[in-house]
Amino acid sequence: MQAFLRRHWLAAAFALACAPVWAQLVPPGQPQLDLPRTTLSVGMHRVDTQLATTPEQRQTGLMHRKEMPQHEGMLFVFDQPGVQCFWMKNTLIPLTAAFVADDGAIVNLADMQPLDEASHCSAKPVRYVLEMNQGWFKQRNLKAGAKLRGQPFGTQR
């Protein structure tokens, strides 16, 4: 019985010790709006982009947003290339994910519906994923092969 109580006490102490770290994350049900930003371009189009670089930022992504301006997006930055898969849990707006190679080339695009938990994956290993309002790429006739410019892809035209 003492071992049982000790394990539960240790688990409770651990949870309390971690509480300050958890409190620094985005509160449940709230969008993250204060991420670092960069400006990207693709062709003649510019995108004001939030950068999701930590596991916590990438996990929250664009969840809980009711809208996003047409010229804005979120760039998910991973440490290593891999097959990246995204879903729309707690995401309220329709999005398109552009899976992007290290050189800025769009590998493939995936339209994603709000609150859908189906996985949408890159066609090959990538380090970057740019989420934009659904239709943004299509309205600008941007497809696989189009190149993003700006940090972290370089700035040449």
FIVOPA-325012 format. One record per residue (C-alpha): residue number from 1; residue in three letters; chain; x negated, y negated, z negated. Coordinates in steps of 0.05 Angstrom, whole numbers, plus 5000, padded with zeros to 4 digits. Example, Ala and Ser with C-alpha at 12.3 -4.5 7.8 and 13.67 -1.06 7.14 Angstrom:
2
PT  pos  code  unit     X     Y     Z
PT    1   ALA     A  4754  5090  4844
PT    2   SER     A  4727  5021  4857
# end
This chain:
157
PT  pos  code  unit     X     Y     Z
PT    1   MET     A  5000  5000  5000
PT    2   GLN     A  4943  4952  4984
PT    3   ALA     A  4911  4964  5052
PT    4   PHE     A  4978  4949  5085
PT    5   LEU     A  4986  4884  5047
PT    6   ARG     A  4914  4864  5060
PT    7   ARG     A  4923  4874  5135
PT    8   HIS     A  4986  4831  5136
PT    9   TRP     A  4953  4778  5093
PT   10   LEU     A  4894  4775  5141
PT   11   ALA     A  4941  4770  5201
PT   12   ALA     A  4978  4713  5168
PT   13   ALA     A  4913  4677  5149
PT   14   PHE     A  4889  4684  5221
PT   15   ALA     A  4954  4656  5248
PT   16   LEU     A  4949  4596  5202
PT   17   ALA     A  4876  4584  5220
PT   18   CYS     A  4894  4583  5293
PT   19   ALA     A  4954  4537  5285
PT   20   PRO     A  4914  4472  5295
PT   21   VAL     A  4887  4499  5362
PT   22   TRP     A  4957  4520  5385
PT   23   ALA     A  4985  4452  5365
PT   24   GLN     A  4936  4418  5413
PT   25   LEU     A  4967  4454  5472
PT   26   VAL     A  5027  4427  5509
PT   27   PRO     A  5088  4433  5463
PT   28   PRO     A  5136  4488  5486
PT   29   GLY     A  5185  4465  5538
PT   30   GLN     A  5145  4402  5556
PT   31   PRO     A  5108  4389  5622
PT   32   GLN     A  5034  4374  5620
PT   33   LEU     A  5025  4305  5649
PT   34   ASP     A  4957  4282  5624
PT   35   LEU     A  4908  4327  5662
PT   36   PRO     A  4847  4298  5698
PT   37   ARG     A  4862  4275  5769
PT   38   THR     A  4827  4272  5835
PT   39   THR     A  4848  4251  5905
PT   40   LEU     A  4847  4303  5961
PT   41   SER     A  4861  4294  6034
PT   42   VAL     A  4882  4342  6088
PT   43   GLY     A  4880  4312  6157
PT   44   MET     A  4906  4241  6150
PT   45   HIS     A  4948  4258  6088
PT   46   ARG     A  4926  4241  6017
PT   47   VAL     A  4946  4278  5954
PT   48   ASP     A  4941  4252  5882
PT   49   THR     A  4922  4317  5847
PT   50   GLN     A  4922  4339  5775
PT   51   LEU     A  4867  4389  5758
PT   52   ALA     A  4884  4451  5719
PT   53   THR     A  4816  4479  5700
PT   54   THR     A  4824  4515  5634
PT   55   PRO     A  4862  4580  5623
PT   56   GLU     A  4914  4543  5582
PT   57   GLN     A  4924  4488  5635
PT   58   ARG     A  4930  4540  5690
PT   59   GLN     A  4980  4581  5650
PT   60   THR     A  5025  4520  5639
PT   61   GLY     A  5016  4492  5709
PT   62   LEU     A  5077  4454  5733
PT   63   MET     A  5125  4487  5685
PT   64   HIS     A  5183  4446  5656
PT   65   ARG     A  5179  4389  5708
PT   66   LYS     A  5245  4365  5735
PT   67   GLU     A  5212  4329  5793
PT   68   MET     A  5144  4312  5823
PT   69   PRO     A  5129  4254  5871
PT   70   GLN     A  5119  4276  5943
PT   71   HIS     A  5046  4253  5945
PT   72   GLU     A  5027  4291  5882
PT   73   GLY     A  5005  4363  5869
PT   74   MET     A  4966  4406  5822
PT   75   LEU     A  4900  4440  5839
PT   76   PHE     A  4885  4503  5799
PT   77   VAL     A  4810  4514  5793
PT   78   PHE     A  4784  4583  5775
PT   79   ASP     A  4713  4601  5754
PT   80   GLN     A  4705  4656  5805
PT   81   PRO     A  4739  4674  5871
PT   82   GLY     A  4792  4728  5863
PT   83   VAL     A  4860  4748  5889
PT   84   GLN     A  4902  4694  5854
PT   85   CYS     A  4975  4709  5841
PT   86   PHE     A  5026  4657  5819
PT   87   TRP     A  5098  4660  5795
PT   88   MET     A  5150  4608  5777
PT   89   LYS     A  5169  4625  5705
PT   90   ASN     A  5196  4562  5672
PT   91   THR     A  5182  4522  5736
PT   92   LEU     A  5243  4481  5755
PT   93   ILE     A  5224  4453  5823
PT   94   PRO     A  5212  4492  5888
PT   95   LEU     A  5137  4493  5905
PT   96   THR     A  5090  4517  5959
PT   97   ALA     A  5024  4546  5938
PT   98   ALA     A  4965  4536  5984
PT   99   PHE     A  4911  4588  5969
PT  100   VAL     A  4845  4553  5986
PT  101   ALA     A  4775  4580  6000
PT  102   ASP     A  4711  4548  5972
PT  103   ASP     A  4702  4507  6036
PT  104   GLY     A  4772  4476  6029
PT  105   ALA     A  4804  4518  6083
PT  106   ILE     A  4876  4540  6069
PT  107   VAL     A  4876  4616  6070
PT  108   ASN     A  4952  4625  6065
PT  109   LEU     A  5015  4589  6040
PT  110   ALA     A  5071  4616  5997
PT  111   ASP     A  5138  4584  5985
PT  112   MET     A  5162  4596  5914
PT  113   GLN     A  5232  4587  5885
PT  114   PRO     A  5247  4557  5816
PT  115   LEU     A  5248  4605  5758
PT  116   ASP     A  5230  4665  5802
PT  117   GLU     A  5182  4713  5769
PT  118   ALA     A  5161  4748  5834
PT  119   SER     A  5086  4745  5847
PT  120   HIS     A  5058  4705  5906
PT  121   CYS     A  4985  4722  5920
PT  122   SER     A  4926  4699  5961
PT  123   ALA     A  4911  4739  6023
PT  124   LYS     A  4838  4743  6002
PT  125   PRO     A  4797  4722  5942
PT  126   VAL     A  4799  4646  5930
PT  127   ARG     A  4777  4599  5875
PT  128   TYR     A  4830  4545  5886
PT  129   VAL     A  4906  4540  5891
PT  130   LEU     A  4941  4475  5908
PT  131   GLU     A  5015  4471  5889
PT  132   MET     A  5058  4419  5924
PT  133   ASN     A  5132  4406  5930
PT  134   GLN     A  5162  4458  5976
PT  135   GLY     A  5164  4432  6047
PT  136   TRP     A  5105  4385  6040
PT  137   PHE     A  5058  4428  6083
PT  138   LYS     A  5112  4446  6134
PT  139   GLN     A  5134  4373  6143
PT  140   ARG     A  5062  4355  6160
PT  141   ASN     A  5052  4416  6204
PT  142   LEU     A  4996  4441  6159
PT  143   LYS     A  4981  4516  6163
PT  144   ALA     A  4928  4567  6145
PT  145   GLY     A  4861  4541  6170
PT  146   ALA     A  4875  4467  6153
PT  147   LYS     A  4819  4439  6110
PT  148   LEU     A  4825  4401  6044
PT  149   ARG     A  4773  4347  6031
PT  150   GLY     A  4752  4312  5967
PT  151   GLN     A  4725  4339  5901
PT  152   PRO     A  4711  4398  5897
PT  153   PHE     A  4711  4411  5973
PT  154   GLY     A  4665  4356  5998
PT  155   THR     A  4687  4290  6029
PT  156   GLN     A  4669  4297  6103
PT  157   ARG     A  4725  4288  6154
# end
